[in-house]
Amino acid sequence: MEQFAPVLDVVVICLSLFSIIVLVWGVVVSAKDFFLSRFRTKDSLAKLQQLTEVKNSLGGYVLLSLEILIAADIVDSILKPTLDDIIRLAAIVAIRTVISYFLNKEIRNTHEMRKLNNNQ
Protein backbone atom coordinates (compact mmCIF):
# COMPACT_ATOMS: atom_id res chain seq x y z
CA MET A 1 0.00 0.00 0.00
CA GLU A 2 2.91 2.33 0.72
CA GLN A 3 4.09 2.26 -2.89
CA PHE A 4 0.67 3.45 -4.10
CA ALA A 5 0.42 6.31 -1.59
CA PRO A 6 1.93 9.01 -3.85
CA VAL A 7 -0.36 8.01 -6.73
CA LEU A 8 -3.41 7.94 -4.48
CA ASP A 9 -2.48 11.37 -3.07
CA VAL A 10 -2.60 12.69 -6.63
CA VAL A 11 -5.94 10.94 -7.14
CA VAL A 12 -7.33 12.66 -4.01
CA ILE A 13 -6.13 16.06 -5.22
CA CYS A 14 -7.61 15.47 -8.69
CA LEU A 15 -10.95 14.37 -7.26
CA SER A 16 -11.05 17.41 -4.98
CA LEU A 17 -10.30 19.75 -7.88
CA PHE A 18 -12.90 18.01 -10.04
CA SER A 19 -15.44 18.48 -7.25
CA ILE A 20 -14.72 22.22 -7.21
CA ILE A 21 -15.03 22.39 -11.01
CA VAL A 22 -18.41 20.62 -10.90
CA LEU A 23 -19.66 22.98 -8.19
CA VAL A 24 -18.49 26.13 -9.98
CA TRP A 25 -19.90 24.85 -13.28
CA GLY A 26 -23.27 24.23 -11.58
CA VAL A 27 -23.31 27.76 -10.18
CA VAL A 28 -22.49 29.25 -13.60
CA VAL A 29 -25.13 27.18 -15.41
CA SER A 30 -27.73 27.91 -12.72
CA ALA A 31 -26.95 31.64 -12.77
CA LYS A 32 -27.35 31.68 -16.56
CA ASP A 33 -30.66 29.82 -16.35
CA PHE A 34 -31.84 32.11 -13.56
CA PHE A 35 -31.13 35.32 -15.47
CA LEU A 36 -32.59 33.96 -18.71
CA SER A 37 -35.80 32.98 -16.94
CA ARG A 38 -36.07 36.45 -15.34
CA PHE A 39 -35.82 38.26 -18.68
CA ARG A 40 -37.70 35.87 -20.98
CA THR A 41 -40.74 35.09 -18.86
CA LYS A 42 -43.47 37.58 -18.02
CA ASP A 43 -45.80 35.25 -16.12
CA SER A 44 -44.97 35.21 -12.40
CA LEU A 45 -46.17 31.60 -11.97
CA ALA A 46 -43.90 30.48 -14.80
CA LYS A 47 -41.02 32.43 -13.21
CA LEU A 48 -41.64 30.63 -9.94
CA GLN A 49 -41.63 27.24 -11.68
CA GLN A 50 -38.41 28.08 -13.50
CA LEU A 51 -36.83 29.26 -10.26
CA THR A 52 -37.71 25.92 -8.68
CA GLU A 53 -36.14 24.11 -11.64
CA VAL A 54 -32.98 26.23 -11.31
CA LYS A 55 -32.79 25.44 -7.58
CA ASN A 56 -33.24 21.73 -8.25
CA SER A 57 -30.57 21.81 -10.93
CA LEU A 58 -28.10 23.63 -8.67
CA GLY A 59 -28.89 21.16 -5.90
CA GLY A 60 -28.02 18.32 -8.27
CA TYR A 61 -24.64 19.88 -8.97
CA VAL A 62 -24.04 20.37 -5.24
CA LEU A 63 -24.90 16.73 -4.59
CA LEU A 64 -22.61 15.52 -7.37
CA SER A 65 -19.81 17.69 -6.03
CA LEU A 66 -20.33 16.28 -2.53
CA GLU A 67 -20.35 12.71 -3.88
CA ILE A 68 -16.99 13.33 -5.55
CA LEU A 69 -15.62 14.86 -2.33
CA ILE A 70 -16.81 11.81 -0.40
CA ALA A 71 -14.92 9.56 -2.81
CA ALA A 72 -11.79 11.68 -2.35
CA ASP A 73 -12.18 11.60 1.42
CA ILE A 74 -12.66 7.83 1.45
CA VAL A 75 -9.44 7.35 -0.50
CA ASP A 76 -7.66 9.84 1.78
CA SER A 77 -9.00 8.13 4.91
CA ILE A 78 -7.74 4.79 3.67
CA LEU A 79 -4.29 6.29 3.11
CA LYS A 80 -4.09 8.19 6.40
CA PRO A 81 -6.80 6.98 8.76
CA THR A 82 -6.74 9.68 11.43
CA LEU A 83 -9.66 10.49 13.70
CA ASP A 84 -9.96 13.96 12.13
CA ASP A 85 -10.30 12.44 8.65
CA ILE A 86 -12.96 10.00 9.79
CA ILE A 87 -14.94 12.76 11.56
CA ARG A 88 -14.71 14.99 8.47
CA LEU A 89 -15.88 12.13 6.26
CA ALA A 90 -18.79 11.40 8.58
CA ALA A 91 -19.78 15.10 8.56
CA ILE A 92 -19.70 15.26 4.76
CA VAL A 93 -21.77 12.10 4.45
CA ALA A 94 -24.30 13.47 6.95
CA ILE A 95 -24.54 16.80 5.11
CA ARG A 96 -24.93 15.03 1.77
CA THR A 97 -27.66 12.79 3.17
CA VAL A 98 -29.65 15.74 4.53
CA ILE A 99 -29.28 17.75 1.32
CA SER A 100 -30.19 14.73 -0.79
CA TYR A 101 -33.29 14.02 1.28
CA PHE A 102 -34.65 17.55 1.05
CA LEU A 103 -33.69 18.01 -2.60
CA ASN A 104 -35.41 14.77 -3.57
CA LYS A 105 -38.45 15.82 -1.55
CA GLU A 106 -38.56 19.18 -3.35
CA ILE A 107 -38.16 17.52 -6.76
CA ARG A 108 -41.04 15.15 -5.98
CA ASN A 109 -43.21 18.07 -4.88
CA THR A 110 -42.35 19.93 -8.08
CA HIS A 111 -43.34 16.94 -10.23
CA GLU A 112 -46.59 16.51 -8.29
CA MET A 113 -47.45 20.20 -8.71
CA ARG A 114 -46.78 19.93 -12.46
CA LYS A 115 -49.08 16.91 -12.74
CA LEU A 116 -51.81 18.78 -10.86
CA ASN A 117 -51.39 21.85 -13.07
CA ASN A 118 -51.48 19.73 -16.26
CA ASN A 119 -54.65 17.97 -15.12
CA GLN A 120 -56.50 21.24 -14.53
C-alpha positions in Angstrom: 0.0 0.0 0.0 2.9 2.3 0.7 4.1 2.3 -2.9 0.7 3.4 -4.1 0.4 6.3 -1.6 1.9 9.0 -3.9 -0.4 8.0 -6.7 -3.4 7.9 -4.5 -2.5 11.4 -3.1 -2.6 12.7 -6.6 -5.9 10.9 -7.1 -7.3 12.7 -4.0 -6.1 16.1 -5.2 -7.6 15.5 -8.7 -10.9 14.4 -7.3 -11.1 17.4 -5.0 -10.3 19.7 -7.9 -12.9 18.0 -10.0 -15.4 18.5 -7.2 -14.7 22.2 -7.2 -15.0 22.4 -11.0 -18.4 20.6 -10.9 -19.7 23.0 -8.2 -18.5 26.1 -10.0 -19.9 24.8 -13.3 -23.3 24.2 -11.6 -23.3 27.8 -10.2 -22.5 29.2 -13.6 -25.1 27.2 -15.4 -27.7 27.9 -12.7 -26.9 31.6 -12.8 -27.3 31.7 -16.6 -30.7 29.8 -16.3 -31.8 32.1 -13.6 -31.1 35.3 -15.5 -32.6 34.0 -18.7 -35.8 33.0 -16.9 -36.1 36.5 -15.3 -35.8 38.3 -18.7 -37.7 35.9 -21.0 -40.7 35.1 -18.9 -43.5 37.6 -18.0 -45.8 35.3 -16.1 -45.0 35.2 -12.4 -46.2 31.6 -12.0 -43.9 30.5 -14.8 -41.0 32.4 -13.2 -41.6 30.6 -9.9 -41.6 27.2 -11.7 -38.4 28.1 -13.5 -36.8 29.3 -10.3 -37.7 25.9 -8.7 -36.1 24.1 -11.6 -33.0 26.2 -11.3 -32.8 25.4 -7.6 -33.2 21.7 -8.3 -30.6 21.8 -10.9 -28.1 23.6 -8.7 -28.9 21.2 -5.9 -28.0 18.3 -8.3 -24.6 19.9 -9.0 -24.0 20.4 -5.2 -24.9 16.7 -4.6 -22.6 15.5 -7.4 -19.8 17.7 -6.0 -20.3 16.3 -2.5 -20.3 12.7 -3.9 -17.0 13.3 -5.5 -15.6 14.9 -2.3 -16.8 11.8 -0.4 -14.9 9.6 -2.8 -11.8 11.7 -2.4 -12.2 11.6 1.4 -12.7 7.8 1.4 -9.4 7.3 -0.5 -7.7 9.8 1.8 -9.0 8.1 4.9 -7.7 4.8 3.7 -4.3 6.3 3.1 -4.1 8.2 6.4 -6.8 7.0 8.8 -6.7 9.7 11.4 -9.7 10.5 13.7 -10.0 14.0 12.1 -10.3 12.4 8.7 -13.0 10.0 9.8 -14.9 12.8 11.6 -14.7 15.0 8.5 -15.9 12.1 6.3 -18.8 11.4 8.6 -19.8 15.1 8.6 -19.7 15.3 4.8 -21.8 12.1 4.4 -24.3 13.5 6.9 -24.5 16.8 5.1 -24.9 15.0 1.8 -27.7 12.8 3.2 -29.7 15.7 4.5 -29.3 17.7 1.3 -30.2 14.7 -0.8 -33.3 14.0 1.3 -34.6 17.5 1.1 -33.7 18.0 -2.6 -35.4 14.8 -3.6 -38.5 15.8 -1.6 -38.6 19.2 -3.3 -38.2 17.5 -6.8 -41.0 15.2 -6.0 -43.2 18.1 -4.9 -42.3 19.9 -8.1 -43.3 16.9 -10.2 -46.6 16.5 -8.3 -47.4 20.2 -8.7 -46.8 19.9 -12.5 -49.1 16.9 -12.7 -51.8 18.8 -10.9 -51.4 21.9 -13.1 -51.5 19.7 -16.3 -54.7 18.0 -15.1 -56.5 21.2 -14.5 
